[in-house]
Amino acid sequence: RDQRLCPRGGPKTFAQSDHLEKHLKTHTGEKPFSCFVCQKRFGHKHVLQRHVRVHTGERPYSCSTCEKTFTSASVHEEDLSGAGAERKKHQCHCCLKRFGTKQMLERHFRIHTGERPYSCPICNKTFSRKNSLSQHMRIHTGDRPYSCSICNKTFTQKSSRTEHMRIHTGERPFSCYICNKSFIQNSNLIVHMRYHTGEKPYSCRVCQKTFTCKAHLVRHMSTHPGEGAHECSVCKLRFGTELMLQNHLGVHTGERPYSCSICNKTFSRKNNLTAHMRIHSGERPYSCSVCEKSFAQKGHLKEHMRIHTGERPFSCSICNRTFTQQSGRTEHMRIHTGERPFSCYICNKSFTQNCNLIVHMRHHTGERPYSCTVCQKTFTCKANLVRHMSTHPGEGAHECSVCKQRFGTELICSICNKTFSRKNNLTAHMRIHSGERPYSCSICPKTYVLSYHLNVHMRTHTGDRPLSCSICEKSFFRQNMLTRHEQTHKSADTILTGRSSRNRLILPRPEN
C-alpha cells in the first residue's frame, strides 16, 4: 500500500490522503471547527466533539471496574495506567484515590468522615463543600445566574442549564444498552436500569415496601401518618420533603403566588400553573403508546393506561370493589359512610360528588350549556344531550352494520340484548344477572342493587321523611308513598265537587 509522506519534511507517513490532510493542519494552524457555545476553534472535528462535553457535562465512557465516568476513552486509559500520578502526590488511605493538592484530598476525605463544615445561616442545612453551600444559598436569595439562550429560562446551577439545553437540541446522550431507550440525564438512566435488573435499593422503614428511586420512597412515606421529616408548624402534619411542606403551607396562608398571564387564575404550586397553561396553549405532551390519545398531564396518561392494562390498584376496604383512580374509590366510600359533602346553598340538597352539585345548580340558575345541533334543544348536562341525540335518526355516533341505522350509544347487555342510553344504567342492569348487591346498610344486613335504594332505605333508620304533601304537609319516606297519598286528595275532591282536583280551590285547614 502506498505511503504518503508529510511534505513539510516530517518523518510521519499516512496510508490515506484524508489523514495526511488532517495532519497538515498542525503545520498551517488551520482550525475550521468552532464551538457553538464558546467559539473556541479546533483543527479536528473529533477534538471539537470531545470539547463540547465540557459544556454539556456528558461523560459517555464509564469504567466497569470503578464505575467512574470520563469525557473520552483516552482520559479513561490515562486514569487506568496511572499516568499523571507524579502530579497527584496526595493519596486517600481509605480508597487509595490520588489528588493533585492537599486541599483536594481534604475535601474528598469528608466523603468518608461525613464532615459537613459549611452550614446555611438561614435554614442550618450543612454541606461538605463551599461551592455546594453557594449553590444552595441561591434558593433563599432567588439568584438564578444561568439562563437559557433560547427560551431565557433561568437556573441556579450550570448543570441544570446544561440538562435543560437538551430539551431544545433533542440530545439524549445516555442510552440503555438493553432496550436502547435514551435519557437526558445519567441519573434517569441509572434509575431506568433498575427496571431491568429488578433492583429496588430504597425501602420503607414502616412497611418494608421497596422502590427503584428515592423520590418514590419520599412520596410513599407521606402515606404513613407522622413519618415525614418536615413538620408543619400550624397543624403538625409531617411531609417527606421541604418542597412538599412549603406547598402544604399555602393551605393555611391561602397564598397563591403563581398566576396565569392570560386569565389571571392563581395557583399555590408552580407545577399546577404549568399544567394549567396547557389549557391555553392546547399542548398535550403525554401520549398513549397503545391508542395514541394525548393528555395535558402525566397523571392523566397514567390513569388512562389502566384502561389498556386492566389495572385497578385502588380497592374498597368494605366491599372489595376495585377502581382505576383513587378519586373513584373516595367517591365510592361515601356510599358506605353516607357522607354527602357537597351541598346546595339554595335548597340544601347534598351530593357525593362536586360535579353533581354543579349540574344541580343549573336547575336553580336556569343555565343549560349543552344544545342539540339538530333541534337546538338545550340541556343542563352532557349526558342528557347524548341521550337526546339518539332520538334524531342518523345523528348517533354508533352505526348498525346491518341496517345502517345510527344510535347515540352502543350500550347493550351481552346476556339479554337490552340496550341502555347510560353506562351506569347498564351496570345496574347487569346486577340482575349477576345477583350482585354492592350497597349494604351499615345498620341492618339488607343489601341493594342501586345506591338510590340504599339511600331510601336508610330513612327507615334515621326517620328522615324528605317528601311532603303540598296540600296537607304530611311527609313520607318514598316518592311512591307520596304519590299514592296525593291520590286520596284527588279522589275526595272529585267526590265532593264532581270536578278534577286539577282545578280545585284549596281552602286553608281549620285550626285545632
Protein Blocks (a to p, Z undefined) as FASTA:
>chain_A
ZZdddfkopabdcfbfklmmmmmmmmnopafbccfklopacfbfklmmmmmmmmnopafb
ccfklopacfbfklmmmmmnopoklmmmbccfklopacfbfklmmmmmmmmnopafbccf
klopacfbfklmmmmmmmmnopafbccfklopacfbfklmmmmmmmmnopafbccfklop
acfbfklmmmmmmmmnopafbccfklopacfbfklmmmmmmmpghkafbdcfklopacfb
fklmmmmmmmmnopafbccfklopacfbfklmmmmmmmmnopafbccfklopacfbfklm
mmmmmmmnopafbccfklopacfbfklmmmmmmmmnopafbccfklopacfbfklmmmmm
mmmnopafbccfklopacfbfklmmmmmmmpghkambdcfklopacfbfcdcfklopacf
bfklmmmmmmmmnopafbccfkbmcdcfbfklmmmmmmmmnopafbccfklopacfbfkl
mmmmmmmmmmmmmmmnopafklpccdddddZZ
